[in-house]
Amino acid sequence: MTHLWRSLLNRNLLALVVFTAALAPQALRAAEALCPLGNATLRGTYVVSGTGMIVGVGPIAAVGEHTYDGRGHTVASFTLSVNGTIMRGVTVTGTYTVNPDCTATLAESDGNNYDFVVAPDGRMTTWINTGTGAVVSGTEVRLKSPDSE
């Protein structure tokens, strides 16, 4: 009888080891997620600024506020200088996605698209416009958390 119990115990231990080993890579990948909250990583109002060039037009600079709702929607209002022409009160809406590795994308209602990287605590982003003919990049820093708004 002792041999039977030892054999069953060894089989159960082996099964447990195999099961644990099979789950380990998934657990490691989950632990590696820098932004496990996804879209909720970005919540609140951020100061946004960027500069660059629009090919065939000239230099561009912008400064304003960008509000993220934590669920994938944004509203941005800013002042824009395009080749020296100033435009105040420009407002666009958008949708964004934050990936577990803190990379993200944003599509805005004016047709502009961006790739960006989010700090794991959501306090800032660094972005680049991915549209053809635009060489524009910048940063955003949280001005107000949603709790203070």
N, C-alpha and C positions, 0 to 999 in steps of 0.2 A: 504494500500500500504506500509506503514512503516513496518508493521509486515513481509511482504514478503521480503523487502530489508534486514531486520535484520536477517531473516532466511537464505537468500542466503549468507550474509556476514559471519554468523556463520559457515555455511557449508564450505565456501571457507577457512576460518581461520582453521577449523578442518583439511581440506585436506592439507593445507600448513604445519601445525604442524606434521601430520602423515608423509608427504613426507620428511620433515626435519629430523625427528627422524629416518626414514629409511636410510637416507644417512649419518647420523652422525657416525656410526661405520666405514664406509668406509673412511670417511674423517679423522677420528682419526688414522686408520691404515696407511694411506698415510702420515700423519704428523709424525708417529713414525719411518718411514724409515730413518735409519741413513746414508745409502749410496744410495740415490735416483738416482744417476748417473749410477749405475750398473758398468759395465766394465770400463767406462770412469773415475771411481774413481782412477784407477791405470793407470797413464800415466807418462812416463819418465824412467830414469835410476836410479836404486837402488843399494846400496851396500848390498850384501847378505852374511850372514855368518851362519854356522850351525855346530853342533857337535853331536856326538852320537856313536852308536854301530851298526855294522852289525853282527847279530847272526852267530856264526861259523866262522867269518872272523876276527873281531876285531874292534878297534876304527876307527872312520871316522871324518874328519873335512874338511870344505870347506869355501873358501872366494872368492868373485868375484863380477861381475856386472850382474844385471837382468834388461832387458828393456821390459816395457809393452807399447803396442801401444794404449791402451784405447779402443780397439775394440775386445779384447779377444785373442790376440796373443802375445807371448813372445819369447825372445831370451836370453839365459843366457850363460855367459862365466866365467869359474872359475878355480881355482887351488884346487885340491882335494888330501887329504892324507888318504889313506886306509891302516890301520895297518902299517903305517910308509912308505908306498910306495907313492911317490909324482907323481901326474899327472897334468901337466900344460896345459892350453889352451883347457880344456874340454868345448865343446859347445853343448847345446841342445836347441831345440825349444819346444814350448808348446802352449796349449790353456787353457784359464782360464775363470771362471764365477764368478762375484761378485754379491751376493744377496743383496736385500734391507736392510737386518739386518747387513750387513758388513761381514758376513761369506762368504767364497769363496772356490773354488776348482781349482786345477791346474793339468793337465795331460801333462807330458813331453815326448819327442820323445825317451828317453832312457827307457821308461816303468815305471818311477817313478810317483807316484801320491801324492798329498798333499792336506790337508785341512788347511785353514788359516783364520785369522781375519785381516781385513783392518781397519786402523784408518779412521774415517769418512772423513777427509780431504785428504786421500790418501798418507800421508807423510811416513807411515811405515806399515809393516805387521809383524805378528808373525805366524810361520808355523810349521807343523809337517808332516813328511812323513807317509803315511798311508799304505805303502807296508808291506807285511808279512815278518818278519825277520829283519826289519830295525827299530831301535829306534833312530831316528834322528829328531832334531828340531832346529829352529833358528829364526832369524829376518832379516828384510830388512828395510833400511832407504833410503828415496829418496836422491839421490846425485845430480841429474839434472832434472829439470822439462822439459817437452817437449818444452816449450817456449824458454829455454836457450840452447837447443841442435841445 
